[in-house]
Amino acid sequence: MKKLIKRWFGIDQIEENIKTLKEMEAKAVASAAEAQVAEQEAKMTPKERATERGESYVAVLDTKVNKDNPRNGFFELDWNDYFIADLKKNGYGFDGDPEEEIVDRWFRDIVRNMLGEEGLDPERPAGFINVTRINKNKSEVF
């Protein structure tokens, strides 16, 4: 009987419209929240995005070559704590090791592998390597 009365007076349609409006409102709120997150992520650097997601991050920020002696130059690297943790898991360092040394071990391996792939002697002299710490997560390798 209750259903019949609701149908006669159109209350069932009003209730259905209210339900639809609430669903639309929930979708709009969710969409606005997603847009806000996307906007915040768009303002972040790649390093900040990776760190926010709990992902490993490393990048070469700059490279310079000495014009007078091309054997000398430097790479400026940037990384996050997740990258250091990944390197430690893979045997490049231990708790208490300076981050620059951990990254340097990894970087030397990368260079040795590249030399080996090119058929060059990976143990050949490469000149002096100096690691200068810029801040907690940045170093210059000369």
PyMOL commands that place a pseudoatom at each C-alpha (Angstrom):
pseudoatom trace, name=CA, resn=MET, resi=1, chain=A, elem=C, hetatm=0, pos=[0.000, 0.000, 0.000]
pseudoatom trace, name=CA, resn=LYS, resi=2, chain=A, elem=C, hetatm=0, pos=[2.840, 2.367, 0.902]
pseudoatom trace, name=CA, resn=LYS, resi=3, chain=A, elem=C, hetatm=0, pos=[4.445, 1.874, -2.518]
pseudoatom trace, name=CA, resn=LEU, resi=4, chain=A, elem=C, hetatm=0, pos=[1.159, 2.580, -4.263]
pseudoatom trace, name=CA, resn=ILE, resi=5, chain=A, elem=C, hetatm=0, pos=[0.675, 5.866, -2.393]
pseudoatom trace, name=CA, resn=LYS, resi=6, chain=A, elem=C, hetatm=0, pos=[4.255, 6.934, -3.184]
pseudoatom trace, name=CA, resn=ARG, resi=7, chain=A, elem=C, hetatm=0, pos=[3.665, 6.199, -6.847]
pseudoatom trace, name=CA, resn=TRP, resi=8, chain=A, elem=C, hetatm=0, pos=[0.335, 8.079, -6.962]
pseudoatom trace, name=CA, resn=PHE, resi=9, chain=A, elem=C, hetatm=0, pos=[1.834, 11.215, -5.484]
pseudoatom trace, name=CA, resn=GLY, resi=10, chain=A, elem=C, hetatm=0, pos=[5.160, 10.936, -7.328]
pseudoatom trace, name=CA, resn=ILE, resi=11, chain=A, elem=C, hetatm=0, pos=[7.112, 10.492, -4.103]
pseudoatom trace, name=CA, resn=ASP, resi=12, chain=A, elem=C, hetatm=0, pos=[8.898, 7.448, -5.527]
pseudoatom trace, name=CA, resn=GLN, resi=13, chain=A, elem=C, hetatm=0, pos=[10.239, 9.575, -8.397]
pseudoatom trace, name=CA, resn=ILE, resi=14, chain=A, elem=C, hetatm=0, pos=[11.332, 12.328, -5.980]
pseudoatom trace, name=CA, resn=GLU, resi=15, chain=A, elem=C, hetatm=0, pos=[13.175, 9.753, -3.854]
pseudoatom trace, name=CA, resn=GLU, resi=16, chain=A, elem=C, hetatm=0, pos=[14.855, 8.332, -6.978]
pseudoatom trace, name=CA, resn=ASN, resi=17, chain=A, elem=C, hetatm=0, pos=[15.874, 11.853, -8.053]
pseudoatom trace, name=CA, resn=ILE, resi=18, chain=A, elem=C, hetatm=0, pos=[17.338, 12.531, -4.588]
pseudoatom trace, name=CA, resn=LYS, resi=19, chain=A, elem=C, hetatm=0, pos=[19.294, 9.271, -4.770]
pseudoatom trace, name=CA, resn=THR, resi=20, chain=A, elem=C, hetatm=0, pos=[20.612, 10.203, -8.241]
pseudoatom trace, name=CA, resn=LEU, resi=21, chain=A, elem=C, hetatm=0, pos=[21.582, 13.682, -7.039]
pseudoatom trace, name=CA, resn=LYS, resi=22, chain=A, elem=C, hetatm=0, pos=[23.466, 12.238, -4.060]
pseudoatom trace, name=CA, resn=GLU, resi=23, chain=A, elem=C, hetatm=0, pos=[25.350, 9.855, -6.364]
pseudoatom trace, name=CA, resn=MET, resi=24, chain=A, elem=C, hetatm=0, pos=[26.216, 12.744, -8.689]
pseudoatom trace, name=CA, resn=GLU, resi=25, chain=A, elem=C, hetatm=0, pos=[27.384, 14.826, -5.735]
pseudoatom trace, name=CA, resn=ALA, resi=26, chain=A, elem=C, hetatm=0, pos=[29.620, 11.990, -4.496]
pseudoatom trace, name=CA, resn=LYS, resi=27, chain=A, elem=C, hetatm=0, pos=[31.139, 11.617, -7.979]
pseudoatom trace, name=CA, resn=ALA, resi=28, chain=A, elem=C, hetatm=0, pos=[31.703, 15.383, -8.213]
pseudoatom trace, name=CA, resn=VAL, resi=29, chain=A, elem=C, hetatm=0, pos=[33.427, 15.459, -4.820]
pseudoatom trace, name=CA, resn=ALA, resi=30, chain=A, elem=C, hetatm=0, pos=[35.640, 12.513, -5.810]
pseudoatom trace, name=CA, resn=SER, resi=31, chain=A, elem=C, hetatm=0, pos=[36.450, 14.134, -9.147]
pseudoatom trace, name=CA, resn=ALA, resi=32, chain=A, elem=C, hetatm=0, pos=[37.341, 17.428, -7.453]
pseudoatom trace, name=CA, resn=ALA, resi=33, chain=A, elem=C, hetatm=0, pos=[39.612, 15.598, -5.021]
pseudoatom trace, name=CA, resn=GLU, resi=34, chain=A, elem=C, hetatm=0, pos=[41.338, 13.790, -7.901]
pseudoatom trace, name=CA, resn=ALA, resi=35, chain=A, elem=C, hetatm=0, pos=[41.784, 17.097, -9.738]
pseudoatom trace, name=CA, resn=GLN, resi=36, chain=A, elem=C, hetatm=0, pos=[43.292, 18.666, -6.630]
pseudoatom trace, name=CA, resn=VAL, resi=37, chain=A, elem=C, hetatm=0, pos=[45.770, 15.780, -6.260]
pseudoatom trace, name=CA, resn=ALA, resi=38, chain=A, elem=C, hetatm=0, pos=[46.664, 16.038, -9.966]
pseudoatom trace, name=CA, resn=GLU, resi=39, chain=A, elem=C, hetatm=0, pos=[47.190, 19.797, -9.616]
pseudoatom trace, name=CA, resn=GLN, resi=40, chain=A, elem=C, hetatm=0, pos=[49.439, 19.293, -6.592]
pseudoatom trace, name=CA, resn=GLU, resi=41, chain=A, elem=C, hetatm=0, pos=[51.427, 16.612, -8.411]
pseudoatom trace, name=CA, resn=ALA, resi=42, chain=A, elem=C, hetatm=0, pos=[51.819, 18.887, -11.438]
pseudoatom trace, name=CA, resn=LYS, resi=43, chain=A, elem=C, hetatm=0, pos=[53.521, 21.454, -9.202]
pseudoatom trace, name=CA, resn=MET, resi=44, chain=A, elem=C, hetatm=0, pos=[55.964, 18.853, -7.835]
pseudoatom trace, name=CA, resn=THR, resi=45, chain=A, elem=C, hetatm=0, pos=[59.384, 18.057, -9.243]
pseudoatom trace, name=CA, resn=PRO, resi=46, chain=A, elem=C, hetatm=0, pos=[59.949, 14.530, -10.556]
pseudoatom trace, name=CA, resn=LYS, resi=47, chain=A, elem=C, hetatm=0, pos=[61.941, 13.803, -7.389]
pseudoatom trace, name=CA, resn=GLU, resi=48, chain=A, elem=C, hetatm=0, pos=[59.090, 15.004, -5.157]
pseudoatom trace, name=CA, resn=ARG, resi=49, chain=A, elem=C, hetatm=0, pos=[56.577, 12.913, -7.110]
pseudoatom trace, name=CA, resn=ALA, resi=50, chain=A, elem=C, hetatm=0, pos=[58.730, 9.785, -6.823]
pseudoatom trace, name=CA, resn=THR, resi=51, chain=A, elem=C, hetatm=0, pos=[59.296, 10.382, -3.109]
pseudoatom trace, name=CA, resn=GLU, resi=52, chain=A, elem=C, hetatm=0, pos=[55.572, 10.979, -2.541]
pseudoatom trace, name=CA, resn=ARG, resi=53, chain=A, elem=C, hetatm=0, pos=[54.843, 7.637, -4.221]
pseudoatom trace, name=CA, resn=GLY, resi=54, chain=A, elem=C, hetatm=0, pos=[57.584, 5.841, -2.270]
pseudoatom trace, name=CA, resn=GLU, resi=55, chain=A, elem=C, hetatm=0, pos=[59.630, 5.252, -5.432]
pseudoatom trace, name=CA, resn=SER, resi=56, chain=A, elem=C, hetatm=0, pos=[63.371, 5.302, -5.983]
pseudoatom trace, name=CA, resn=TYR, resi=57, chain=A, elem=C, hetatm=0, pos=[64.695, 8.404, -7.782]
pseudoatom trace, name=CA, resn=VAL, resi=58, chain=A, elem=C, hetatm=0, pos=[68.058, 9.406, -9.211]
pseudoatom trace, name=CA, resn=ALA, resi=59, chain=A, elem=C, hetatm=0, pos=[68.850, 11.949, -11.915]
pseudoatom trace, name=CA, resn=VAL, resi=60, chain=A, elem=C, hetatm=0, pos=[71.813, 13.632, -13.533]
pseudoatom trace, name=CA, resn=LEU, resi=61, chain=A, elem=C, hetatm=0, pos=[71.258, 17.346, -12.986]
pseudoatom trace, name=CA, resn=ASP, resi=62, chain=A, elem=C, hetatm=0, pos=[74.322, 18.639, -14.762]
pseudoatom trace, name=CA, resn=THR, resi=63, chain=A, elem=C, hetatm=0, pos=[77.465, 17.546, -16.581]
pseudoatom trace, name=CA, resn=LYS, resi=64, chain=A, elem=C, hetatm=0, pos=[80.549, 19.614, -17.281]
pseudoatom trace, name=CA, resn=VAL, resi=65, chain=A, elem=C, hetatm=0, pos=[83.705, 18.767, -19.174]
pseudoatom trace, name=CA, resn=ASN, resi=66, chain=A, elem=C, hetatm=0, pos=[87.010, 20.570, -18.692]
pseudoatom trace, name=CA, resn=LYS, resi=67, chain=A, elem=C, hetatm=0, pos=[87.760, 22.201, -22.069]
pseudoatom trace, name=CA, resn=ASP, resi=68, chain=A, elem=C, hetatm=0, pos=[91.510, 21.974, -21.513]
pseudoatom trace, name=CA, resn=ASN, resi=69, chain=A, elem=C, hetatm=0, pos=[91.457, 18.369, -20.337]
pseudoatom trace, name=CA, resn=PRO, resi=70, chain=A, elem=C, hetatm=0, pos=[88.416, 16.352, -21.416]
pseudoatom trace, name=CA, resn=ARG, resi=71, chain=A, elem=C, hetatm=0, pos=[89.425, 13.545, -19.011]
pseudoatom trace, name=CA, resn=ASN, resi=72, chain=A, elem=C, hetatm=0, pos=[88.209, 15.804, -16.227]
pseudoatom trace, name=CA, resn=GLY, resi=73, chain=A, elem=C, hetatm=0, pos=[84.661, 16.902, -15.658]
pseudoatom trace, name=CA, resn=PHE, resi=74, chain=A, elem=C, hetatm=0, pos=[81.778, 16.223, -13.360]
pseudoatom trace, name=CA, resn=PHE, resi=75, chain=A, elem=C, hetatm=0, pos=[78.250, 14.920, -13.043]
pseudoatom trace, name=CA, resn=GLU, resi=76, chain=A, elem=C, hetatm=0, pos=[75.873, 16.475, -10.549]
pseudoatom trace, name=CA, resn=LEU, resi=77, chain=A, elem=C, hetatm=0, pos=[73.514, 13.787, -9.263]
pseudoatom trace, name=CA, resn=ASP, resi=78, chain=A, elem=C, hetatm=0, pos=[70.342, 14.094, -7.221]
pseudoatom trace, name=CA, resn=TRP, resi=79, chain=A, elem=C, hetatm=0, pos=[68.588, 11.238, -5.417]
pseudoatom trace, name=CA, resn=ASN, resi=80, chain=A, elem=C, hetatm=0, pos=[66.046, 10.437, -2.750]
pseudoatom trace, name=CA, resn=ASP, resi=81, chain=A, elem=C, hetatm=0, pos=[66.189, 8.205, 0.329]
pseudoatom trace, name=CA, resn=TYR, resi=82, chain=A, elem=C, hetatm=0, pos=[64.399, 5.373, -1.491]
pseudoatom trace, name=CA, resn=PHE, resi=83, chain=A, elem=C, hetatm=0, pos=[67.241, 5.227, -4.031]
pseudoatom trace, name=CA, resn=ILE, resi=84, chain=A, elem=C, hetatm=0, pos=[69.789, 4.928, -1.219]
pseudoatom trace, name=CA, resn=ALA, resi=85, chain=A, elem=C, hetatm=0, pos=[67.710, 2.166, 0.391]
pseudoatom trace, name=CA, resn=ASP, resi=86, chain=A, elem=C, hetatm=0, pos=[67.584, 0.311, -2.963]
pseudoatom trace, name=CA, resn=LEU, resi=87, chain=A, elem=C, hetatm=0, pos=[71.351, 0.638, -3.369]
pseudoatom trace, name=CA, resn=LYS, resi=88, chain=A, elem=C, hetatm=0, pos=[71.913, -0.707, 0.145]
pseudoatom trace, name=CA, resn=LYS, resi=89, chain=A, elem=C, hetatm=0, pos=[69.625, -3.674, -0.604]
pseudoatom trace, name=CA, resn=ASN, resi=90, chain=A, elem=C, hetatm=0, pos=[71.756, -4.375, -3.670]
pseudoatom trace, name=CA, resn=GLY, resi=91, chain=A, elem=C, hetatm=0, pos=[75.073, -4.335, -1.804]
pseudoatom trace, name=CA, resn=TYR, resi=92, chain=A, elem=C, hetatm=0, pos=[76.341, -0.817, -2.514]
pseudoatom trace, name=CA, resn=GLY, resi=93, chain=A, elem=C, hetatm=0, pos=[76.372, 0.296, 1.108]
pseudoatom trace, name=CA, resn=PHE, resi=94, chain=A, elem=C, hetatm=0, pos=[75.451, -0.276, 4.706]
pseudoatom trace, name=CA, resn=ASP, resi=95, chain=A, elem=C, hetatm=0, pos=[73.809, 1.752, 7.449]
pseudoatom trace, name=CA, resn=GLY, resi=96, chain=A, elem=C, hetatm=0, pos=[76.257, 4.445, 8.510]
pseudoatom trace, name=CA, resn=ASP, resi=97, chain=A, elem=C, hetatm=0, pos=[77.938, 4.774, 5.099]
pseudoatom trace, name=CA, resn=PRO, resi=98, chain=A, elem=C, hetatm=0, pos=[77.797, 8.311, 3.711]
pseudoatom trace, name=CA, resn=GLU, resi=99, chain=A, elem=C, hetatm=0, pos=[75.216, 8.530, 0.921]
pseudoatom trace, name=CA, resn=GLU, resi=100, chain=A, elem=C, hetatm=0, pos=[77.789, 10.028, -1.448]
pseudoatom trace, name=CA, resn=GLU, resi=101, chain=A, elem=C, hetatm=0, pos=[79.998, 6.943, -1.097]
pseudoatom trace, name=CA, resn=ILE, resi=102, chain=A, elem=C, hetatm=0, pos=[77.057, 4.615, -1.727]
pseudoatom trace, name=CA, resn=VAL, resi=103, chain=A, elem=C, hetatm=0, pos=[76.053, 6.535, -4.861]
pseudoatom trace, name=CA, resn=ASP, resi=104, chain=A, elem=C, hetatm=0, pos=[79.703, 6.715, -5.965]
pseudoatom trace, name=CA, resn=ARG, resi=105, chain=A, elem=C, hetatm=0, pos=[80.034, 2.903, -5.762]
pseudoatom trace, name=CA, resn=TRP, resi=106, chain=A, elem=C, hetatm=0, pos=[76.928, 2.524, -7.898]
pseudoatom trace, name=CA, resn=PHE, resi=107, chain=A, elem=C, hetatm=0, pos=[78.042, 5.201, -10.362]
pseudoatom trace, name=CA, resn=ARG, resi=108, chain=A, elem=C, hetatm=0, pos=[81.464, 3.579, -10.784]
pseudoatom trace, name=CA, resn=ASP, resi=109, chain=A, elem=C, hetatm=0, pos=[79.742, 0.272, -11.567]
pseudoatom trace, name=CA, resn=ILE, resi=110, chain=A, elem=C, hetatm=0, pos=[77.591, 1.988, -14.188]
pseudoatom trace, name=CA, resn=VAL, resi=111, chain=A, elem=C, hetatm=0, pos=[80.683, 3.516, -15.828]
pseudoatom trace, name=CA, resn=ARG, resi=112, chain=A, elem=C, hetatm=0, pos=[82.590, 0.202, -15.722]
pseudoatom trace, name=CA, resn=ASN, resi=113, chain=A, elem=C, hetatm=0, pos=[79.634, -1.569, -17.338]
pseudoatom trace, name=CA, resn=MET, resi=114, chain=A, elem=C, hetatm=0, pos=[79.433, 1.058, -20.090]
pseudoatom trace, name=CA, resn=LEU, resi=115, chain=A, elem=C, hetatm=0, pos=[83.157, 0.753, -20.794]
pseudoatom trace, name=CA, resn=GLY, resi=116, chain=A, elem=C, hetatm=0, pos=[82.910, -3.030, -20.895]
pseudoatom trace, name=CA, resn=GLU, resi=117, chain=A, elem=C, hetatm=0, pos=[79.959, -2.892, -23.307]
pseudoatom trace, name=CA, resn=GLU, resi=118, chain=A, elem=C, hetatm=0, pos=[82.033, -0.664, -25.601]
pseudoatom trace, name=CA, resn=GLY, resi=119, chain=A, elem=C, hetatm=0, pos=[84.940, -3.134, -25.518]
pseudoatom trace, name=CA, resn=LEU, resi=120, chain=A, elem=C, hetatm=0, pos=[87.119, -0.785, -23.469]
pseudoatom trace, name=CA, resn=ASP, resi=121, chain=A, elem=C, hetatm=0, pos=[89.121, -1.765, -20.416]
pseudoatom trace, name=CA, resn=PRO, resi=122, chain=A, elem=C, hetatm=0, pos=[86.929, -0.952, -17.395]
pseudoatom trace, name=CA, resn=GLU, resi=123, chain=A, elem=C, hetatm=0, pos=[90.014, -0.910, -15.152]
pseudoatom trace, name=CA, resn=ARG, resi=124, chain=A, elem=C, hetatm=0, pos=[91.871, 1.704, -17.183]
pseudoatom trace, name=CA, resn=PRO, resi=125, chain=A, elem=C, hetatm=0, pos=[92.971, 4.844, -15.349]
pseudoatom trace, name=CA, resn=ALA, resi=126, chain=A, elem=C, hetatm=0, pos=[90.246, 7.445, -15.317]
pseudoatom trace, name=CA, resn=GLY, resi=127, chain=A, elem=C, hetatm=0, pos=[91.887, 10.314, -13.530]
pseudoatom trace, name=CA, resn=PHE, resi=128, chain=A, elem=C, hetatm=0, pos=[91.020, 11.704, -10.139]
pseudoatom trace, name=CA, resn=ILE, resi=129, chain=A, elem=C, hetatm=0, pos=[87.471, 11.395, -8.820]
pseudoatom trace, name=CA, resn=ASN, resi=130, chain=A, elem=C, hetatm=0, pos=[86.311, 13.829, -6.179]
pseudoatom trace, name=CA, resn=VAL, resi=131, chain=A, elem=C, hetatm=0, pos=[82.867, 13.752, -4.588]
pseudoatom trace, name=CA, resn=THR, resi=132, chain=A, elem=C, hetatm=0, pos=[81.637, 17.074, -3.193]
pseudoatom trace, name=CA, resn=ARG, resi=133, chain=A, elem=C, hetatm=0, pos=[78.479, 17.042, -1.113]
pseudoatom trace, name=CA, resn=ILE, resi=134, chain=A, elem=C, hetatm=0, pos=[76.091, 19.871, -2.046]
pseudoatom trace, name=CA, resn=ASN, resi=135, chain=A, elem=C, hetatm=0, pos=[73.328, 18.960, 0.400]
pseudoatom trace, name=CA, resn=LYS, resi=136, chain=A, elem=C, hetatm=0, pos=[71.777, 15.823, 1.892]
pseudoatom trace, name=CA, resn=ASN, resi=137, chain=A, elem=C, hetatm=0, pos=[70.709, 14.403, -1.465]
pseudoatom trace, name=CA, resn=LYS, resi=138, chain=A, elem=C, hetatm=0, pos=[73.013, 16.085, -3.993]
pseudoatom trace, name=CA, resn=SER, resi=139, chain=A, elem=C, hetatm=0, pos=[76.681, 15.697, -4.816]
pseudoatom trace, name=CA, resn=GLU, resi=140, chain=A, elem=C, hetatm=0, pos=[79.030, 16.743, -7.564]
pseudoatom trace, name=CA, resn=VAL, resi=141, chain=A, elem=C, hetatm=0, pos=[81.392, 14.057, -8.835]
pseudoatom trace, name=CA, resn=PHE, resi=142, chain=A, elem=C, hetatm=0, pos=[84.583, 15.553, -10.311]
for i in range(1, 142): cmd.bond("trace and resi %d" % i, "trace and resi %d" % (i + 1))
show_as sticks, trace
zoom trace
